Amino acid sequence: MTNAALSTRQQALIPIAAFAAAGETAKLNTALAEGLDNGVSISDAKEVLVQVYAYAGFPRSLNALGTLMKLVSKRKEQGIEDDPGQESPSQPIPQGEALLAAGTRNQTSLAGAPVKGPLFDFAPAIDTYLKAHLFGDIFERDNLDWKDRELATVSMLSALAGAEAQVGAHVNISMNAGITAEQLGELVAVLKEKVDANAAKRAGDALEQALA
């Protein structure tokens, strides 16, 4: 593997994120089992599946976490001891105004500039939720790094019809997080091979636009 390539573990996160967001439980179960066999820790999987709530809603996130919980229990009964990973962030998550400030910093760093616009003026609550909950509560959790979170995010959004604009935004955010165009090309290939052609096309189109 070259330094530019996604690791086997990172590749395994892609179908996990996509199938969780799409609500394809049986396929998610298979992807989770393959991931646990290829370097994905229980904590890695939990973090990705919790993050699903921000992009596909709590029902998909809760169902996916239930799938993981049953799978881990079944594997344990079979004598398989999966890597628990880093269960908790290395530092406490800020609260209140400090959380909003941390989320704003994270969002600005990942987007490359402060995020503003008429939509957020029209509905300021969603701006607060994005900053405090997504880029604060979730992206402050360092037991999954920003590169892995963005690989998962692009995969989740690519699995959702109608989220093309958000796929495009997160392809650019992924590059700001340090993911290369070549690695994003690998993500597209994994989506095509492991998920479906439509998800791969959404991610591929977004990558083409980002590089144009």
Salt bridges, closest charged atoms under 4 A:
GLU24 OE1 - LYS27 NZ 3.42
GLU34 OE1 - LYS194 NZ 3.89
ASP37 OD1 - ARG75 NH2 2.85
ASP44 OD2 - ARG9 NE 3.05
GLU47 OE2 - ARG141 NH2 2.66
GLU47 OE1 - ARG149 NH2 2.63
ASP82 OD1 - ARG75 NH2 2.78
GLU87 OE1 - LYS46 NZ 3.25
ASP127 OD1 - LYS131 NZ 2.50
ASP137 OD2 - HIS133 ND1 3.19
ASP148 OD2 - ARG9 NH2 2.69
GLU150 OE1 - HIS170 ND1 2.84
GLU164 OE2 - ARG202 NE 3.38
ASP205 OD2 - LYS201 NZ 2.70
